[in-house]
Amino acid sequence: MISSFNISWEDKLFYLYLSASWYADVYNPDEYFDIYRNLFTLIHHPGAIPAFDINDEINISHAASLENTNGICLRIRVNDFESISQTLQDYIDNLWIIPEKTDLLLDLTYIDDEICI
């Protein structure tokens, strides 16, 4: 599967995001990044951009150790908006992200009237 993906999407950028179910059987949070790194390494695609939930400090703090020159993507959901400014600043201060190399994915699974206010 991975080799056919690498051939069909050869020169294009894409986000590699793992949902929480990838980590469901892991009880030690320190192992989360090992799971991500192993898959990222296995895919070994020059267009891969690591993508994480914005509140996933474990993976975000380790992302710089990936062999990647494409930056990082942070997934922001509706319930993350209240603290987004402080969270992003903390990540910048900790040197976990570089604003010019960071994409934000706004995942608006639903919209209600309170969000639009």
C-alpha positions as CSV (number, residue, x, y, z in Angstrom):
1,M,0.0,0.0,0.0
2,I,2.7,2.5,1.0
3,S,4.8,1.9,-2.1
4,S,1.8,2.4,-4.4
5,F,1.0,5.7,-2.6
6,N,4.6,6.9,-3.0
7,I,4.4,6.2,-6.7
8,S,1.0,7.8,-7.3
9,W,1.6,10.8,-5.1
10,E,5.3,11.1,-5.9
11,D,6.1,14.8,-6.1
12,K,3.2,16.2,-4.0
13,L,3.0,17.4,-0.4
14,F,0.6,15.8,2.0
15,Y,-0.2,15.8,5.7
16,L,0.4,12.6,7.7
17,Y,-2.0,12.6,10.6
18,L,-2.6,9.7,13.0
19,S,-5.9,9.6,14.9
20,A,-6.1,8.7,18.5
21,S,-7.0,5.1,17.7
22,W,-3.4,4.6,16.5
23,Y,-2.3,5.0,20.1
24,A,-5.3,3.2,21.8
25,D,-3.2,0.2,23.0
26,V,-0.3,2.3,24.2
27,Y,-0.3,3.0,28.0
28,N,3.0,4.9,28.1
29,P,2.7,8.3,26.5
30,D,6.4,8.3,25.9
31,E,5.8,5.7,23.2
32,Y,3.4,7.8,21.2
33,F,6.2,9.5,19.2
34,D,7.9,6.1,18.5
35,I,4.7,5.0,16.8
36,Y,4.5,8.1,14.7
37,R,8.2,8.1,13.9
38,N,8.1,4.5,12.8
39,L,5.2,5.1,10.4
40,F,6.8,8.4,9.1
41,T,10.0,6.6,8.5
42,L,8.3,3.6,6.8
43,I,6.5,5.9,4.4
44,H,9.7,7.7,3.6
45,H,8.0,10.2,1.2
46,P,9.7,13.6,0.5
47,G,6.4,15.4,0.5
48,A,5.2,14.1,3.9
49,I,4.3,16.8,6.4
50,P,3.8,15.6,10.0
51,A,0.4,16.6,11.3
52,F,-0.7,16.6,15.0
53,D,-3.6,17.8,17.1
54,I,-2.6,21.2,18.5
55,N,-2.8,19.8,22.1
56,D,-0.5,16.8,21.3
57,E,2.6,18.2,23.1
58,I,4.4,14.9,23.1
59,N,4.5,14.5,19.4
60,I,4.9,18.2,18.6
61,S,7.8,18.5,21.0
62,H,9.6,15.6,19.2
63,A,8.7,16.5,15.6
64,A,11.9,18.3,14.9
65,S,13.7,15.0,15.2
66,L,12.0,13.6,12.1
67,E,13.8,13.7,8.7
68,N,11.6,16.4,7.3
69,T,12.1,19.7,5.6
70,N,8.4,20.4,4.9
71,G,7.5,21.9,8.3
72,I,4.6,20.8,10.5
73,C,0.8,21.0,10.5
74,L,-1.2,21.6,13.6
75,R,-4.9,20.4,13.6
76,I,-7.2,22.8,15.4
77,R,-10.7,21.8,16.4
78,V,-13.5,24.0,17.6
79,N,-12.7,23.4,21.3
80,D,-9.1,24.5,20.8
81,F,-9.8,28.1,19.7
82,E,-10.0,29.6,23.2
83,S,-6.4,28.9,24.0
84,I,-4.9,28.8,20.5
85,S,-2.9,32.1,20.8
86,Q,-1.2,31.1,24.0
87,T,-0.6,27.5,22.8
88,L,1.1,28.6,19.6
89,Q,3.2,31.1,21.5
90,D,4.3,28.4,23.9
91,Y,5.3,26.2,21.1
92,I,7.3,29.0,19.4
93,D,9.0,29.9,22.8
94,N,10.0,26.2,23.2
95,L,11.3,26.1,19.7
96,W,8.9,23.3,18.8
97,I,7.5,25.1,15.8
98,I,8.6,27.8,13.4
99,P,5.7,30.0,12.3
100,E,6.9,30.2,8.7
101,K,7.1,26.4,8.5
102,T,3.8,25.7,10.3
103,D,0.5,25.0,8.6
104,L,-2.8,25.2,10.6
105,L,-5.6,22.8,9.7
106,L,-9.0,24.1,11.0
107,D,-11.1,21.1,11.6
108,L,-14.6,22.5,12.0
109,T,-16.5,19.3,12.4
110,Y,-19.6,21.3,13.2
111,I,-20.6,24.9,13.3
112,D,-23.1,26.3,15.7
113,D,-24.2,29.9,16.4
114,E,-21.8,30.3,19.4
115,I,-18.8,29.7,17.3
116,C,-19.7,32.4,14.8
117,I,-20.1,35.1,17.5
